[in-house]
Amino acid sequence: MSKEIEVPWGEIGYITFKRTYARRCKEDDLNSKTEEFDQVVNRELAACEKQLGINFSEKDKEDYFNTRMNLKWSTAGRFMWQLGTKTVDKLGLPSLQNCATVVVDNPIRPFTWAFEMLMLGCGVGYNIQKEYVYQLPKLHKKKIKIERFDDQSADFIVPDTREGWVKLLGKVLKAHFYSGEGFTYSTQLIRSKGAIIKGFGGIASGPDELCWGINEIHRILNENAGKKLKPIHCLDIMNIIGSVVVSGNVRRSAQIAIGDYDDVEFLKAKRWDLGTIPNWRAMSNNSVACDDTSLLLNEFWDTYKQGEPYGLINMRLARECGRTGETKYPDPNIVGFNPCAEQSLENYETCCLSEIFLSNISSYKELLTCLRLTYIVNKHSLNLHCSLKETEEVVHKNMRMGIGITGYLQASEEQKSWLKDAYEWLREFDDFYSKEHGYPRSI
């Protein structure tokens, strides 16, 4: 569709769109122009049919185009960046997801899974409470030697793929936790810094940041040989992974770490005022799980002194309620949250988000039109296959989506009054649509 519509951007909306979500029109040309907004919306519409299997009517397509162009609502930024690409064809749902959470209760998979999801642009939360971290076995008792050796004689030649980077991290962790045997690795196949990444988009960071991260993780593991890792060590490993990913420049590496309210090392992890703290700890928002604020230690309140206070997570309340104050939809299996903490999640689960711009909605009828369109796009994306099988299982079970409200403070009292009825309507529509298409109801 190519109607002349002047997009009502705010002061920095267009700049942000062009910087973050517009893809190069010619994928293999760094100097190519990037898409305009109507091209992105049309790419979304084409992918809705070809990739998501949505049978939109012509009226639906027209409504979709017009409401998107007039900024009535938005798909997730991940959808704007990835819908219609070969990455979605190959991997399914992961690169379309905003939010993810994992529990660190295994020596290998939580770290490699987080690494892969972060490289796909998904924000990752991780729970490093002691009840989980202390399930990890002791590290191998002897220190081992792992070296970069850029020659064909190296034990492992890292493929120039996302999977290759993840495999290298896995080999390091397995060596320290299980085999006790060192190895050499070569990065000679990894493309140089600044090279074009086709498919996913962006440009390559080169091998040096990967090697730096692997070396730092290897050092932490060697320093704790024969011991159990503590939550602070798991935090550092995840933060280092985030530092490696963000160097790839496609997007920031968003993380949230959830620790115990009485873990003093965790509470002091970002006390920059106390001395030398590793820079990589800036990679995560940190929050404590605490159901009773009277239990909080002084160290928690001390985080305010240097300008970066920790958040609070009431896990009990989050499991009992859906939205605040709503006990009709309990969520008993959640273990963590996404980096902005607006979405509760199960272990290895992801969630897709979208947004209604309430202050731009002209009528209750238009609100329902926008809700219906964004719901359908989210629902079908959640039914895609997933390259990560533990994630596919939980996502297909829960079909979890988050449809948020932006512009509430700018909205009129009339616009705000629509929300309660619209929410109930959306729940009923989910019942109908799920049954009609053979999908589980959405959390």
N, C-alpha and C positions, 0 to 999 in steps of 0.2 A: 504494500500500500504506500502511496506517495502523496498524500494530501499535504498542502501547505499549512502547517500548524506551527505557530510560534511558541516554543516550549517556554513556560513561565519559570525560568531559572531564577534562583536567588543570586546573592552577590558572588558566591563562589561555586554554585552548582555546576555550571558548565565546565569550569576549570577542573573541578574534581572528577567529573564524568570523563573528560578527555584524558586526564592523567591516569585514571585507575581502571576504567571499564571499557574504553574504546580500543578495539583490536586494530592492528595494522591491516589496511586493505589488501596489501600484497605481503603475505606472510614472510617471504624470504628476503624482504627489502627493508632494512632498518630505517631508510629515509622515506618510506612510503607514508602517505597520509593515513590517519586513523579514521575510524568510522565516525559518522555523525549519529545523533540519537535515533533518528528514524531508521537508519540502517540496522542499528542494534535491535530495535523493536521488531523489525521485519525478520531479522535472523532468529529472534526468539520465537516468533509465530511459525516460521518454517520448521524449527526444531520441535515445537510443540506437536506438530503433526508427524514428522519423520522419526524423531528420537523418543518422544514421550508417548506417542500413540493416542493423542487427543483428537477426537473427532469434532472440532469446533465447527459450528455452523457459520455461514457467511456473516450473519448478524453478530455472532460471538467475536469473530475476527475483527469486524469493524469496531465493536465496543472495546475490544482489547487495545487496538491501535489508538483509538481516540482517547481513552482514559489513561493509557500509559504516556502518550505524548503530552497530555495536559497535566501530568504529574498528580493524578488522583491516587495512584498506588504504584508500588514497585515490586518487581521480583527481587530476589536476593542479588547482591552484587556478584556472587558466584555464578548465578544464572546469566547475568549480563555478560560476564567474561567468558563463560564456557559453553553455553548452549549452542549447539550446532557444530561443535568441534569434534575432531577425531578422538580426542581424549574421552569424551562421554561415550562414543561408540565402543571404545576399547574397555574402559574401566567401569562404566555404568554410573552409579550415583555419587561416588566419593568426591569428585571435583566440583559437584554442585552443592555440597553441604557447607553450611556456615560453622556448625558447632559440633564438637565431639568431646567425649570424656572417656578416660581409662583409669582403672585402679592399678597401682603399682604393687602387685602381689605375686609377680612372676619375674624371674631374672632377665628374660629376653623380650618376650612379646610386647609388653607395654611400651618399651622404649622404641622398638622397631616400628610398631604400629603408629605411635605418635610421630615419629620421623616421617613416615610415608604420608600421613594425613596432613601434616604441616607443609610438606612439599607440594601437596595438591591444593594448598590455599585454605585449608580448613583450620579454624581456631581450635585448639586442643586444651581441655582441662584435664588435670590428673590429681588423683587422691593419694597423698603420701602420708596418711595417718599411720601411726605405729602398728595398729592392728593388721594392716595390710603389708607394710614394708617388712615387718619382722617375719613374714611368711617366706621371704627369700632365703635360699640356702646360704651358707657361708661361702665366701670367695675361696678359690683354690689357695692352698697354703703357701705356695711359692710365687715369687714375683716372676713375671714372664717378659719376654722381649718381643715387641711388635714394631716393625720398622717399615718405613716407606722406601722402596727400592725400585725406581722406575726403569725396570729392565724386564725383558721377556722371561728371565729366569726366576722372577718373583713367584712365590707360592700362589698368590691370588692376583689376577689382573682385573681391576675394577671395571666393569662395563660402563659405558657412557650412557647410563640410564638411571632413572629414579630408583628402580629395583636394585641396581648395582650398588648405589650408595647405601641403601638399606641393608643389603647383604653384608657389606663391609662392617657396618656397625654390629650386626648380628654375630659375625665371626669373632669380633673383639670380645663381646660379652660372653660368648660360649667358651672362648679360650680362658677367660678369667674365672668363670663359674664352674666349668666342667673339665675341660681337657688339660688345662695347665700347660699347654704347648703354645709357644710363640709362633709367629709366621711373618713373612714379608709380603708386602702388597705393592702393586704398581698402579699408577694413575695415568699411564701413558695414553690410554684411549680416551680419557676425559677431555672434552673440547675446551679450548682456551677461554679465558675471561673475555666477555664481550661478544662471544659467538651467539648467533640466533638460535633460540629454542623453538623449533617448529611444533605445531600442534597445540601444546599448552600455552605457548606465548612467552614473551619476555626475552631476556638475554642471559647467557650462562655466566656463572660467577667464577668458573675455573676450578681447578682441583685444590688450590692452596687452603681455602677456608675449610673444606672437608677434612684435609689432612690435619689442620690445626685442631679441629674439634675432636677428631679421632685420637690425636696425641694427648689432649687434655683429659678425655674420658679414660684413656688407658692409664694415665698418670694417677688419677683418682682411684682407680681399681687396684693398681699396684700398691698404692700407699695403704690400702686396707686389706692386703692379702691375708688370708686366713681368718678374717673377721666377717661379721654381718654388716651390710650396708645400713646406714641410718637414713632417716628421711632427708636430712640435709644433703647427703650425698646424692640421693635420687633427684632432689631439686636441682643440684648442680648439673647432673647429667642431662636432665630435660632442658635446662636453660642453655647448656652448650649446644644441644641439638637445635634449639631455636635460633641461636646465633649463627649456626651454619646455614640454616634455611633462609633467614632474612637476608643474608649476603647475596642470595639469588635474585633479589631486587624486584621480583614480580609483585610481592606484597609484604607487609610486615608479618612477623611470626607471632601470632597472638596466643598467649598461654594464661591459664590460671592454675595456681597450686593451692590445694586444700590440705592443711595440716592440723595438728592437734593444738588446742588452746593452751596446753601445758608443756609444749615442746619449745624450750627456751632457745635452742639453737635455731629452730625455724623462725621464731619470733624476732631473732636478732639478725636474720639472714640479709636484710636490706638496711641495717643500721649504718648507713654510710658515715655517720658521725663518729663511729667507734674505732675507725682505723681502716686498714686495707680490706676491702670487700671486692670480690671478683666482679668485673663489669658485666659479665653475662647474667648476673642475677637481676638485671634490669629487664630481662626478657619476659618475666611473668608478673601478673597481679597475684598477690598472695592473700589468702583468706584463712580463717580458722573455723573449724567446725565446733560450735558451742551452742548447746540448747538452753543454757542458763548463764546470763552475763555476770552473775555474781561470782562465778568461778574464774573469771578472767584474771590473769596475773598482771602485775604491774608492768611487766615487759610488753604486754599487748598495748597498754596505753602509752608506753614510752615510744612506740613507733610513730606517734603523732609529733614527737619533738623534732624529728628531722624531715618532716614534710611528706612522708609516704606511709600513711596509716594502712593497716591491714583491714580487710573486709571481714564480715561475720556471716557464717553459714549456719542456719538452724535446720539440720538435716531431718530431725524428727518432724518438724512442722511441714517441711517440704514434702515428706512422704505421706503425710496425712491429708494435705490439701492440694488442689489443682492450682487455681488462681487464689490470691490472698482471700482468706475467709470462706473459701468454697470447699466444703467437705464432700460434695457429691462425686468428685472424681479423684480419689486417692491415687497415689503413685508410689507404691511401697518398695519398688525395686531400685529406686534411684541411688546412685553412689557419688554423683558429682554434678558439675555444672560446666557450661561453656565459659569462655574467657570473660564475657560481660556479665555472667551469672544471672541472666534472665531466663535461662532454659535449663531445667533439671533433666538429667540423662542417666540411663543405665550404663553398665560397663560395656565399652566398645560401641556405644550407640552414637549416632549422628542425628542432626536435625536440620531441616531446611527452614529458612525464614523468609518472610515477605513483609511488606509494610503498607499500611493504609495512611494516606496523608489527609487526616480528618478535616483540617481547616480548609482544604481544597474541594471537599465534597459538597455538592450543591443540594442534594436531597437524600432522604432515607432510601428511596428507590435506587439512586445511583450508588449509595453505599453497598446495598445488597448486590448490585451488579459487579462492583469491584471485588467484593468478598468472594462471590461465586467464581470469578475468573482466577483470582490468585489461589484460592483453595484447590481448584482443579489442576492447575499447573503444579502446585506442591504435591498433591496426592499422586499424580502420575510419576513424578520424579522419584518419589519414595518407592515405587514399585519396580524401578529399574534393577537390573542385576548389579552385583557389587563384587569387585575384585578381591575384597577382604571378606572372607566367608563368615567370620564371627560377627562382623558388622551387618552383613546382609540378613542374617538370621534375626537379629534384634530389631533392625529397622523395619523389616517386613512384618514383624509381629506387632510393633507399636504404631507404625505409620505416623510418627510424631512430627508435628509441624508447629511453627510459631508465627502467627499473624499479628504483627504489632501495630500500635497506633502512634504515629508521629504527628506533631502539631496540636496536641491536646490543649496546651496552654493558649495557643492562638485561636482555638475553636470557640464558636459561640455556645451559649447554653443549649440552644436547640440541637446543634451538632452533637454535643456531649450526651444529650438525652437519648440519642439513637442507639448508643452502644450496648446497653443491656439487652434490648430486644434483638439487636443484630447478632449478639453472641448466641442467644438461644436459637435464633433462626439458623445460624451456622452449624450448631450442634445437630439440629434436625436434618439439615441438608447433608451433613456427613453420614448420618444414619441411612438416608435414602441413597446417596451416591455410592456409598460403600457396598450396600446390599446389591444395587444394580450392577456393579462392576466386579463383585466377588472379592472385594478388599476388606481387610479388618478395619474396624472403626479406628479413628485417629485419637491418640493421646494429645 
